[in-house]
């Protein structure tokens, strides 16, 4: 008699604290997988191909764990594309945002548009 709420929103706390065995089961080395995710989604990251402009906090250099904060627009590349005035990247970012919203609606449960 229950249902999930499915939504995509601005994120103030995306954790990378997956258990090492789960990351290894997916065929990745845990420390370097977390390192890639931190660099890809953070504005200060070294991943030149990343469109994201999130922010890192609560980083643990020993384990590689961290948390990421950012708006949906920032994490999907819209913020960076607007700053650069890159029309094709703006269009691509908007398509990513729309795809994520559509995915949330089609997952099942109670779809919801949410900001907060």
C-alpha positions in Angstrom: 0.0 0.0 0.0 3.0 2.4 -0.4 4.7 4.1 -3.2 8.0 5.8 -3.9 8.3 9.4 -4.7 10.6 9.8 -7.7 12.2 13.1 -8.5 15.3 14.9 -9.8 16.4 18.0 -8.0 19.1 20.3 -6.9 21.6 18.3 -4.8 23.0 19.6 -1.6 24.6 16.2 -0.7 25.5 13.5 -3.2 27.5 10.9 -1.3 30.2 8.7 -2.9 30.3 6.4 0.1 29.6 3.2 -1.8 31.1 0.1 -0.2 34.4 -0.9 -1.9 33.1 -4.4 -2.7 30.2 -2.9 -4.7 32.5 -0.7 -6.7 34.9 -3.6 -7.3 31.9 -5.8 -8.4 31.2 -3.2 -11.1 34.8 -3.7 -12.4 36.3 -0.5 -11.0 39.0 0.2 -8.5 37.3 2.0 -5.6 39.8 4.7 -4.8 40.3 5.8 -8.4 36.5 5.5 -9.2 35.8 8.0 -6.4 38.6 10.2 -7.5 37.2 10.3 -11.0 33.7 11.1 -9.8 35.0 13.9 -7.5 37.0 15.4 -10.3 34.2 15.0 -12.9 31.5 16.6 -10.9 33.4 19.4 -9.0 34.3 22.8 -10.4 37.8 22.3 -9.0 38.3 19.0 -10.7 41.0 18.0 -13.1 38.6 16.3 -15.7 38.9 18.7 -18.6 36.0 17.0 -20.4 33.6 17.6 -17.6 30.7 20.0 -18.1 29.8 19.9 -14.3 30.4 22.7 -11.8 29.6 21.1 -8.5 31.4 21.7 -5.2 33.1 19.1 -3.0 32.8 19.0 0.8 33.6 16.5 3.6 36.4 15.1 1.6 38.4 12.2 3.2 41.8 11.9 1.5 42.5 8.5 3.2 39.4 6.7 1.7 38.7 9.0 -1.3 35.2 9.6 0.0 33.6 13.0 -0.4 30.2 14.6 -0.9 29.2 16.7 -3.9 26.9 19.7 -3.9 25.3 21.4 -6.9 22.2 22.4 -8.8 20.8 20.1 -11.4 21.8 22.7 -14.0 25.3 22.9 -12.7 25.8 19.1 -12.6 24.4 18.7 -16.1 26.6 21.4 -17.5 24.1 24.2 -18.1 25.9 26.7 -15.8 29.3 26.2 -17.5 27.7 26.4 -21.0 25.9 29.6 -20.2 29.1 31.2 -18.8 31.0 30.1 -21.9 28.2 31.2 -24.3 28.3 27.7 -25.9 25.0 27.3 -27.7 25.4 23.5 -28.6 26.5 22.8 -25.0 23.5 24.8 -23.7 21.2 22.6 -25.8 22.9 19.4 -24.8 22.6 20.4 -21.1 18.9 21.2 -21.4 18.4 17.8 -23.1 20.2 16.1 -20.2 17.9 17.9 -17.7 14.8 16.9 -19.6 16.0 13.3 -19.9 16.5 13.1 -16.2 13.1 14.6 -15.4 11.5 12.2 -17.9 13.3 9.2 -16.4 12.0 10.2 -12.9 8.5 10.4 -14.2 8.7 7.0 -16.0 10.3 5.1 -13.1 7.1 4.5 -11.3 5.9 5.8 -8.0 4.7 9.3 -7.6 6.5 11.7 -9.9 7.2 15.1 -8.5 9.0 18.2 -9.5 11.0 19.3 -6.5 13.4 22.1 -5.6 14.8 22.4 -2.1 
